[in-house]
Amino acid sequence: MSSIEFRDWDVLIAGGSVAGSAAAAALSELGLSVLIVEPDPDPGRRLAGELIHPPGIDGLRELGLIGEDSPHGSVVNGFAIFPFNDGEGASATLLPYGEIHGRKRCGRVIEHSLLKSHLLQTVQGLDRVSVWLGARVTGMEYEDGKGYAAIVTHDGEETRVRARLIIGADGPMSQLRKMVDISYETQRYSGMIGVEVEDTHLPNPGYGNIFLNPAGVSYAYGIGGGRARVMFEVLKGADSKDSIREHLRLFPAPFRSDIEAVLAQGKPLAAANYCIVPEASVKANVALIGDARGCCHPLTASGITAAVKDAFVMRDALRETGLDFEVALKRYSVQCGRLQLTRRTLAEELREAFLAQTPEAELLSQCIFSYWRNSPKGRQASMALLSTLDSSIFSLASQYALVGLQAFRLLPQWFSHKTPGEWFRGMLQLLAKSLKFQQDALSQALRAK
């Protein structure tokens, strides 16, 4: 290996997938020189984020990274959610994205490998952006008063890159995060098994289908070209084959047959679901973005959209502070902390309501579906939170309270099957959690000040 070369950029980004490409495009708008270091430009077939909510699509378009029809994918109009306790063959509750300013809001599904290669190719054509493919950050060095510099290995050579801002966009298992000693909490929720089938019998075409089951959550959605992706959650300690059979039991018969035929032919793809909560998103001149900054259960499918929003938060913080990097990073840390609190809380509460086998969770689940079925405004507000259009923890708390009020609508039905004590315990839990959301938001606001 040759001697170390020294290079300067304004911004170094470790990772060139959605988060890294979006950050590069956003920051280059400010006249900053940007270097993306991407170790694996061709990830191949694997389970990863594919569904992009409308705010994410709008953001990628604004940055010039995708067009109306490029790259190819499938339009998503919202979610279709199947509750397991309604029995086999039950219809789904549809949650459309709705309209904003008179325009129908739509998301898109784009295969992960296709999306990543398209973004990398597009971002390389931007002014002030350089991309080193097959390169990786292999070390970080700290100098008092100057922050971190990165050691980048590329084509068998080491380069010491000095940058005013170094961004970790290298995913949930971020190596850059470890190199700068940002500690984090991690929880492995479950595994995920995925297959690809023809979309001929896909229920609710144009929607992301979510099947709820005590065995976990399963998903089915079109990915374009007459194909659909199907993914099954496998909880810790569960047998994967038994879990898939339990999931399939609630699928429509024709679609179930299509999936079983594909499963019999070969080995499906697999991945793991984690909740990762770093102690900080900023350290010195290093900032984490996207899944490196934290990830949660994929129930809300908000990972890609959150990563795109991170890029805009970073850009706006730098623009508003006149490129004062130290002040901008503090603003970025505070704002992203608020966004992540809402996103993680929503995913965890929905998962508990839909999967936990307790009377309190069952009451909450029934309240949620009652709210969706009886309130068009409720469906719209819920989708605003699910899609990250609304990222306020106060909005989540108020929606939680409105959901809780549905318990009174369900009271006659509940009393005919359960005891009054179980209903009251469920109500107390709903009230306590709604108040906790408000407390979390106030605490975070006080810390920011």
C-alpha positions as CSV (number, residue, x, y, z in Angstrom):
1,M,0.0,0.0,0.0
2,S,1.4,3.4,-1.0
3,S,1.9,6.4,1.3
4,I,-1.1,8.4,2.5
5,E,-2.2,11.2,0.2
6,F,-4.0,14.3,1.7
7,R,-7.2,15.7,0.1
8,D,-9.7,18.3,1.2
9,W,-13.4,18.5,0.6
10,D,-16.2,20.5,2.2
11,V,-18.2,17.3,2.9
12,L,-17.3,13.7,3.0
13,I,-20.2,11.2,2.9
14,A,-19.7,7.5,3.9
15,G,-22.3,5.6,1.9
16,G,-24.0,6.3,-1.4
17,S,-27.4,4.8,-1.1
18,V,-30.6,6.9,-0.6
19,A,-29.4,8.8,2.5
20,G,-25.9,9.5,1.1
21,S,-27.1,10.5,-2.4
22,A,-29.8,12.7,-1.1
23,A,-27.4,14.5,1.3
24,A,-24.9,15.0,-1.5
25,A,-27.5,16.5,-3.9
26,A,-28.9,18.7,-1.1
27,L,-25.5,20.0,0.1
28,S,-24.1,20.6,-3.3
29,E,-26.9,23.2,-3.8
30,L,-25.1,25.3,-1.2
31,G,-21.9,25.4,-3.3
32,L,-20.1,22.8,-1.2
33,S,-17.8,20.3,-2.7
34,V,-18.9,16.8,-1.8
35,L,-17.2,13.4,-1.9
36,I,-19.2,10.2,-1.6
37,V,-17.4,7.1,-0.6
38,E,-19.3,4.0,-1.6
39,P,-17.9,0.5,-0.9
40,D,-20.6,-1.6,-2.6
41,P,-22.1,0.0,-5.6
42,D,-23.9,-3.2,-6.7
43,P,-25.6,-4.7,-3.6
44,G,-27.4,-7.4,-5.6
45,R,-30.6,-9.0,-4.5
46,R,-31.4,-8.4,-0.9
47,L,-34.3,-7.3,1.3
48,A,-34.1,-3.6,2.0
49,G,-36.2,-0.5,1.9
50,E,-38.3,-0.1,-1.3
51,L,-41.5,1.8,-0.4
52,I,-41.2,5.6,-0.5
53,H,-43.9,7.8,0.9
54,P,-45.1,10.9,-0.9
55,P,-42.8,13.3,1.0
56,G,-39.8,11.2,0.1
57,I,-40.8,11.1,-3.6
58,D,-41.3,14.8,-3.6
59,G,-37.9,15.3,-2.0
60,L,-36.1,13.1,-4.4
61,R,-37.7,14.9,-7.3
62,E,-36.9,18.3,-5.9
63,L,-33.2,17.2,-5.7
64,G,-33.3,16.1,-9.3
65,L,-32.5,12.5,-8.3
66,I,-35.6,10.8,-9.8
67,G,-38.1,11.7,-12.5
68,E,-41.8,11.1,-13.0
69,D,-41.2,7.6,-14.5
70,S,-37.5,7.0,-13.8
71,P,-36.4,4.7,-12.3
72,H,-39.3,2.3,-13.0
73,G,-41.3,1.1,-10.1
74,S,-44.9,0.8,-8.9
75,V,-47.3,3.6,-7.8
76,V,-48.5,3.3,-4.2
77,N,-51.8,5.0,-3.2
78,G,-51.6,4.1,0.5
79,F,-51.9,1.1,2.8
80,A,-54.5,-1.7,2.9
81,I,-54.4,-3.2,6.4
82,F,-55.9,-6.7,7.2
83,P,-56.7,-7.2,10.9
84,F,-56.1,-10.8,12.0
85,N,-58.9,-10.9,14.5
86,D,-61.5,-10.4,11.8
87,G,-60.9,-13.9,10.5
88,E,-59.9,-15.5,7.2
89,G,-61.2,-13.7,4.2
90,A,-61.8,-10.4,6.0
91,S,-61.6,-7.3,3.8
92,A,-58.8,-4.7,4.4
93,T,-59.2,-1.2,5.8
94,L,-57.9,1.2,3.1
95,L,-55.8,4.1,4.2
96,P,-55.1,6.3,1.1
97,Y,-52.6,9.1,1.2
98,G,-55.3,11.5,0.0
99,E,-54.8,14.9,-1.5
100,I,-52.8,18.0,-0.7
101,H,-53.5,21.3,-2.5
102,G,-55.9,19.5,-4.8
103,R,-53.2,17.0,-6.0
104,K,-53.5,13.3,-5.3
105,R,-50.6,12.2,-3.2
106,C,-48.9,8.9,-4.2
107,G,-45.8,7.1,-3.1
108,R,-43.8,4.6,-5.1
109,V,-42.1,1.3,-4.7
110,I,-38.7,1.0,-6.4
111,E,-36.5,-2.1,-6.1
112,H,-33.7,-1.3,-3.7
113,S,-30.8,-2.3,-6.0
114,L,-32.4,-0.4,-8.9
115,L,-33.0,2.7,-6.8
116,K,-29.4,2.7,-5.4
117,S,-27.7,2.3,-8.8
118,H,-29.9,5.0,-10.3
119,L,-29.2,7.5,-7.5
120,L,-25.5,6.9,-7.7
121,Q,-25.4,7.3,-11.4
122,T,-27.5,10.5,-11.2
123,V,-25.6,12.1,-8.3
124,Q,-22.3,11.6,-10.2
125,G,-23.5,14.0,-12.8
126,L,-24.1,16.8,-10.4
127,D,-21.7,19.7,-10.1
128,R,-19.4,19.7,-7.1
129,V,-20.1,16.0,-6.4
130,S,-17.4,13.3,-6.7
131,V,-18.0,9.6,-6.1
132,W,-15.4,7.0,-5.3
133,L,-16.9,3.6,-6.0
134,G,-15.3,0.5,-4.3
135,A,-13.9,2.7,-1.6
136,R,-14.6,2.8,2.1
137,V,-13.7,4.8,5.2
138,T,-11.3,2.6,7.2
139,G,-10.3,5.0,10.0
140,M,-11.1,8.3,11.7
141,E,-8.5,10.5,13.3
142,Y,-9.4,13.3,15.7
143,E,-7.4,16.6,16.0
144,D,-8.1,19.0,18.8
145,G,-9.8,22.1,17.4
146,K,-10.2,20.6,13.9
147,G,-12.5,17.7,14.4
148,Y,-12.2,14.4,12.6
149,A,-10.4,13.5,9.4
150,A,-11.2,10.3,7.6
151,I,-8.8,7.6,6.2
152,V,-10.3,6.4,2.9
153,T,-9.0,3.2,1.2
154,H,-9.5,3.3,-2.6
155,D,-7.8,1.3,-5.3
156,G,-5.3,0.0,-2.8
157,E,-4.3,3.4,-1.7
158,E,-5.0,5.4,1.5
159,T,-6.1,9.0,1.4
160,R,-6.5,11.2,4.4
161,V,-9.6,13.3,3.8
162,R,-10.1,16.5,5.7
163,A,-13.6,17.8,5.6
164,R,-15.6,20.5,7.3
165,L,-18.4,17.9,7.6
166,I,-18.3,14.1,7.6
167,I,-21.6,12.3,7.2
168,G,-22.2,8.7,8.2
169,A,-24.8,7.4,5.7
170,D,-23.7,3.8,6.0
171,G,-26.9,2.2,7.3
172,P,-28.1,0.8,10.6
173,M,-24.9,-1.1,11.4
174,S,-22.8,2.1,10.6
175,Q,-19.1,1.5,10.8
176,L,-18.4,5.2,10.9
177,R,-20.6,5.6,13.9
178,K,-18.5,3.0,15.7
179,M,-15.2,4.6,14.6
180,V,-16.1,7.9,16.3
181,D,-17.4,6.1,19.4
182,I,-21.0,7.1,19.3
183,S,-22.6,4.5,21.5
184,Y,-26.1,3.1,20.7
185,E,-28.8,0.8,22.0
186,T,-29.9,-2.0,19.8
187,Q,-32.8,-4.4,19.9
188,R,-33.3,-7.2,17.4
189,Y,-37.1,-7.4,16.9
190,S,-37.3,-10.3,14.4
191,G,-36.3,-11.7,11.1
192,M,-37.8,-11.1,7.7
193,I,-38.3,-13.6,4.9
194,G,-39.1,-12.3,1.4
195,V,-40.1,-13.8,-2.0
196,E,-41.0,-12.3,-5.4
197,V,-44.2,-13.5,-7.1
198,E,-46.4,-12.5,-10.0
199,D,-48.9,-9.8,-9.1
200,T,-51.9,-11.4,-10.8
201,H,-53.7,-12.1,-7.6
202,L,-52.2,-9.4,-5.4
203,P,-55.0,-8.0,-3.2
204,N,-55.7,-4.3,-3.5
205,P,-53.3,-3.4,-6.4
206,G,-51.8,0.0,-6.0
207,Y,-51.7,-0.3,-2.2
208,G,-49.1,-1.7,0.3
209,N,-50.9,-4.6,1.8
210,I,-50.2,-5.2,5.5
211,F,-51.4,-8.5,7.1
212,L,-51.5,-8.5,10.9
213,N,-51.0,-11.7,12.7
214,P,-49.9,-12.8,16.2
215,A,-46.9,-14.5,14.3
216,G,-45.8,-11.0,13.2
217,V,-46.5,-8.6,10.3
218,S,-46.4,-9.6,6.6
219,Y,-46.4,-7.3,3.6
220,A,-47.3,-7.6,-0.1
221,Y,-47.0,-4.9,-2.7
222,G,-46.3,-4.5,-6.4
223,I,-42.8,-3.7,-7.5
224,G,-43.5,-3.2,-11.2
225,G,-43.2,-5.3,-14.3
226,G,-46.0,-7.6,-13.2
227,R,-44.2,-8.6,-10.0
228,A,-45.0,-8.3,-6.3
229,R,-42.8,-8.5,-3.2
230,V,-44.1,-10.6,-0.2
231,M,-42.3,-10.4,3.2
232,F,-43.1,-12.4,6.3
233,E,-41.9,-11.4,9.8
234,V,-40.4,-14.2,11.9
235,L,-40.4,-13.4,15.6
236,K,-37.4,-14.3,17.8
237,G,-37.4,-18.0,18.7
238,A,-40.0,-18.9,16.1
239,D,-39.6,-21.5,13.4
240,S,-39.5,-19.8,10.0
241,K,-41.6,-22.4,8.2
242,D,-44.2,-22.5,10.9
243,S,-44.4,-18.7,10.9
244,I,-44.8,-18.5,7.1
245,R,-47.6,-21.1,7.3
246,E,-49.3,-19.0,10.0
247,H,-49.0,-15.9,7.9
248,L,-50.3,-17.5,4.7
249,R,-53.4,-18.8,6.5
250,L,-54.8,-15.3,6.4
251,F,-53.9,-14.5,2.8
252,P,-56.5,-14.7,0.0
253,A,-56.5,-18.3,-1.4
254,P,-55.3,-17.5,-5.0
255,F,-52.5,-15.3,-3.8
256,R,-51.5,-17.8,-1.2
257,S,-51.2,-20.5,-3.9
258,D,-48.9,-18.3,-5.9
259,I,-46.6,-17.7,-2.9
260,E,-46.5,-21.4,-1.9
261,A,-45.5,-22.3,-5.5
262,V,-42.6,-19.8,-5.3
263,L,-41.5,-21.0,-1.8
264,A,-41.4,-24.6,-3.0
265,Q,-38.9,-23.6,-5.8
266,G,-36.1,-22.1,-3.9
267,K,-34.5,-20.3,-1.0
268,P,-36.1,-16.9,-0.2
269,L,-34.3,-13.8,0.8
270,A,-33.7,-13.0,4.5
271,A,-33.0,-9.9,6.6
272,A,-33.2,-8.8,10.2
273,N,-35.4,-6.1,11.8
274,Y,-33.6,-3.9,14.4
275,C,-34.4,-0.9,16.6
276,I,-31.2,1.1,16.9
277,V,-31.0,4.2,19.0
278,P,-27.7,6.1,19.0
279,E,-26.9,8.3,22.0
280,A,-26.2,11.2,19.6
281,S,-26.6,12.0,15.9
282,V,-23.7,14.5,15.9
283,K,-20.2,14.4,17.3
284,A,-17.7,17.2,16.5
285,N,-17.8,17.6,12.7
286,V,-19.5,14.2,12.2
287,A,-23.2,13.8,11.6
288,L,-25.3,10.6,11.2
289,I,-28.1,10.5,8.6
290,G,-30.7,8.0,7.6
291,D,-30.6,4.5,9.3
292,A,-27.2,5.3,10.7
293,R,-28.9,7.9,12.9
294,G,-31.4,5.4,14.1
295,C,-33.9,2.9,12.8
296,C,-37.1,1.2,14.1
297,H,-39.5,-1.6,13.2
298,P,-40.4,-1.4,9.5
299,L,-44.2,-1.4,10.1
300,T,-44.6,2.2,8.9
301,A,-42.1,1.7,6.0
302,S,-40.7,5.2,6.7
303,G,-37.0,4.5,6.4
304,I,-36.3,5.9,3.0
305,T,-38.6,8.9,3.4
306,A,-36.9,9.7,6.8
307,A,-33.5,9.6,5.2
308,V,-34.5,12.1,2.5
309,K,-36.0,14.4,5.1
310,D,-32.7,14.2,7.0
311,A,-30.9,15.6,4.0
312,F,-33.2,18.6,3.8
313,V,-32.9,19.2,7.5
314,M,-29.1,19.3,7.1
315,R,-29.2,21.5,4.1
316,D,-31.7,24.0,5.6
317,A,-29.7,24.2,8.9
318,L,-26.5,25.1,7.0
319,R,-28.3,27.6,4.8
320,E,-30.0,29.3,7.7
321,T,-26.8,29.6,9.7
322,G,-24.7,31.0,6.8
323,L,-22.7,27.7,6.6
324,D,-21.8,27.9,10.3
325,F,-21.2,24.2,10.6
326,E,-21.0,24.0,14.4
327,V,-24.3,25.9,14.9
328,A,-26.0,24.0,12.0
329,L,-25.1,20.6,13.4
330,K,-26.7,21.5,16.7
331,R,-29.9,22.5,14.9
332,Y,-29.7,19.3,12.9
333,S,-29.4,17.2,16.0
334,V,-32.4,18.8,17.7
335,Q,-34.7,18.7,14.7
336,C,-33.8,15.1,13.8
337,G,-34.3,14.0,17.4
338,R,-37.8,15.3,17.2
339,L,-38.5,13.5,13.9
340,Q,-37.1,10.3,15.2
341,L,-39.0,10.3,18.5
342,T,-42.3,10.5,16.6
343,R,-41.3,7.9,14.0
344,R,-40.0,5.4,16.5
345,T,-42.9,5.9,19.0
346,L,-45.5,5.4,16.3
347,A,-43.9,2.2,15.0
348,E,-43.5,0.8,18.5
349,E,-47.0,1.6,19.6
350,L,-48.6,0.2,16.4
351,R,-46.6,-3.0,16.7
352,E,-47.6,-3.5,20.3
353,A,-51.2,-2.8,19.6
354,F,-51.3,-5.2,16.6
355,L,-49.2,-8.0,18.0
356,A,-49.3,-8.1,21.8
357,Q,-51.6,-10.7,23.2
358,T,-53.1,-8.7,26.1
359,P,-56.7,-7.3,26.7
360,E,-55.2,-3.8,26.7
361,A,-53.5,-4.3,23.3
362,E,-56.6,-5.9,21.9
363,L,-58.7,-2.9,22.9
364,L,-56.2,-0.5,21.4
365,S,-56.2,-2.5,18.1
366,Q,-60.0,-2.4,17.9
367,C,-60.0,1.3,18.7
368,I,-57.6,2.0,15.9
369,F,-59.6,0.2,13.3
370,S,-62.8,1.7,14.6
371,Y,-61.2,5.1,14.2
372,W,-60.1,4.4,10.7
373,R,-63.4,3.0,9.6
374,N,-65.5,5.8,11.1
375,S,-63.4,8.9,10.6
376,P,-62.2,10.1,7.2
377,K,-60.3,12.9,8.9
378,G,-58.8,10.3,11.2
379,R,-57.5,8.2,8.3
380,Q,-56.0,11.4,6.7
381,A,-54.3,12.3,10.0
382,S,-53.0,8.8,10.5
383,M,-51.5,8.7,7.0
384,A,-49.9,12.1,7.6
385,L,-48.1,10.6,10.6
386,L,-47.3,7.2,8.9
387,S,-45.8,8.9,5.9
388,T,-43.8,11.5,8.0
389,L,-45.7,14.4,6.4
390,D,-46.6,15.2,10.0
391,S,-43.7,14.5,12.4
392,S,-45.0,16.2,15.5
393,I,-45.1,14.1,18.7
394,F,-48.0,16.4,19.8
395,S,-50.0,15.3,16.8
396,L,-49.3,11.7,17.7
397,A,-50.5,12.3,21.2
398,S,-53.7,14.0,20.1
399,Q,-54.4,11.2,17.6
400,Y,-53.8,8.7,20.3
401,A,-56.4,10.4,22.5
402,L,-58.9,10.4,19.7
403,V,-58.3,6.7,19.1
404,G,-58.9,6.1,22.8
405,L,-62.3,7.7,22.6
406,Q,-63.4,4.9,20.3
407,A,-63.4,2.6,23.3
408,F,-66.7,4.1,24.3
409,R,-68.1,3.2,20.9
410,L,-66.9,-0.3,21.4
411,L,-68.1,-0.6,25.0
412,P,-71.3,-2.7,24.3
413,Q,-69.4,-5.1,22.1
414,W,-66.5,-5.3,24.5
415,F,-68.7,-6.0,27.5
416,S,-70.4,-8.8,25.8
417,H,-67.1,-10.7,25.3
418,K,-64.8,-9.3,28.0
419,T,-64.9,-8.2,31.6
420,P,-65.4,-4.5,32.6
421,G,-62.1,-4.6,34.4
422,E,-60.2,-5.4,31.2
423,W,-61.9,-2.5,29.5
424,F,-61.0,-0.1,32.3
425,R,-57.4,-1.3,32.3
426,G,-57.2,-0.7,28.6
427,M,-58.6,2.8,28.9
428,L,-56.2,3.7,31.7
429,Q,-53.3,2.5,29.5
430,L,-54.5,4.6,26.5
431,L,-54.7,7.7,28.7
432,A,-51.3,7.1,30.3
433,K,-49.6,6.7,27.0
434,S,-51.2,9.7,25.5
435,L,-49.9,11.8,28.4
436,K,-46.5,10.3,28.1
437,F,-46.3,11.4,24.5
438,Q,-46.9,15.0,25.6
439,Q,-44.4,14.6,28.3
440,D,-41.7,13.3,25.9
441,A,-42.4,16.2,23.6
442,L,-42.1,18.8,26.3
443,S,-38.9,17.3,27.7
444,Q,-37.4,17.3,24.3
445,A,-38.4,21.0,23.8
446,L,-36.8,21.9,27.1
447,R,-33.6,20.1,26.3
448,A,-33.4,21.9,23.0
449,K,-33.6,25.3,24.7
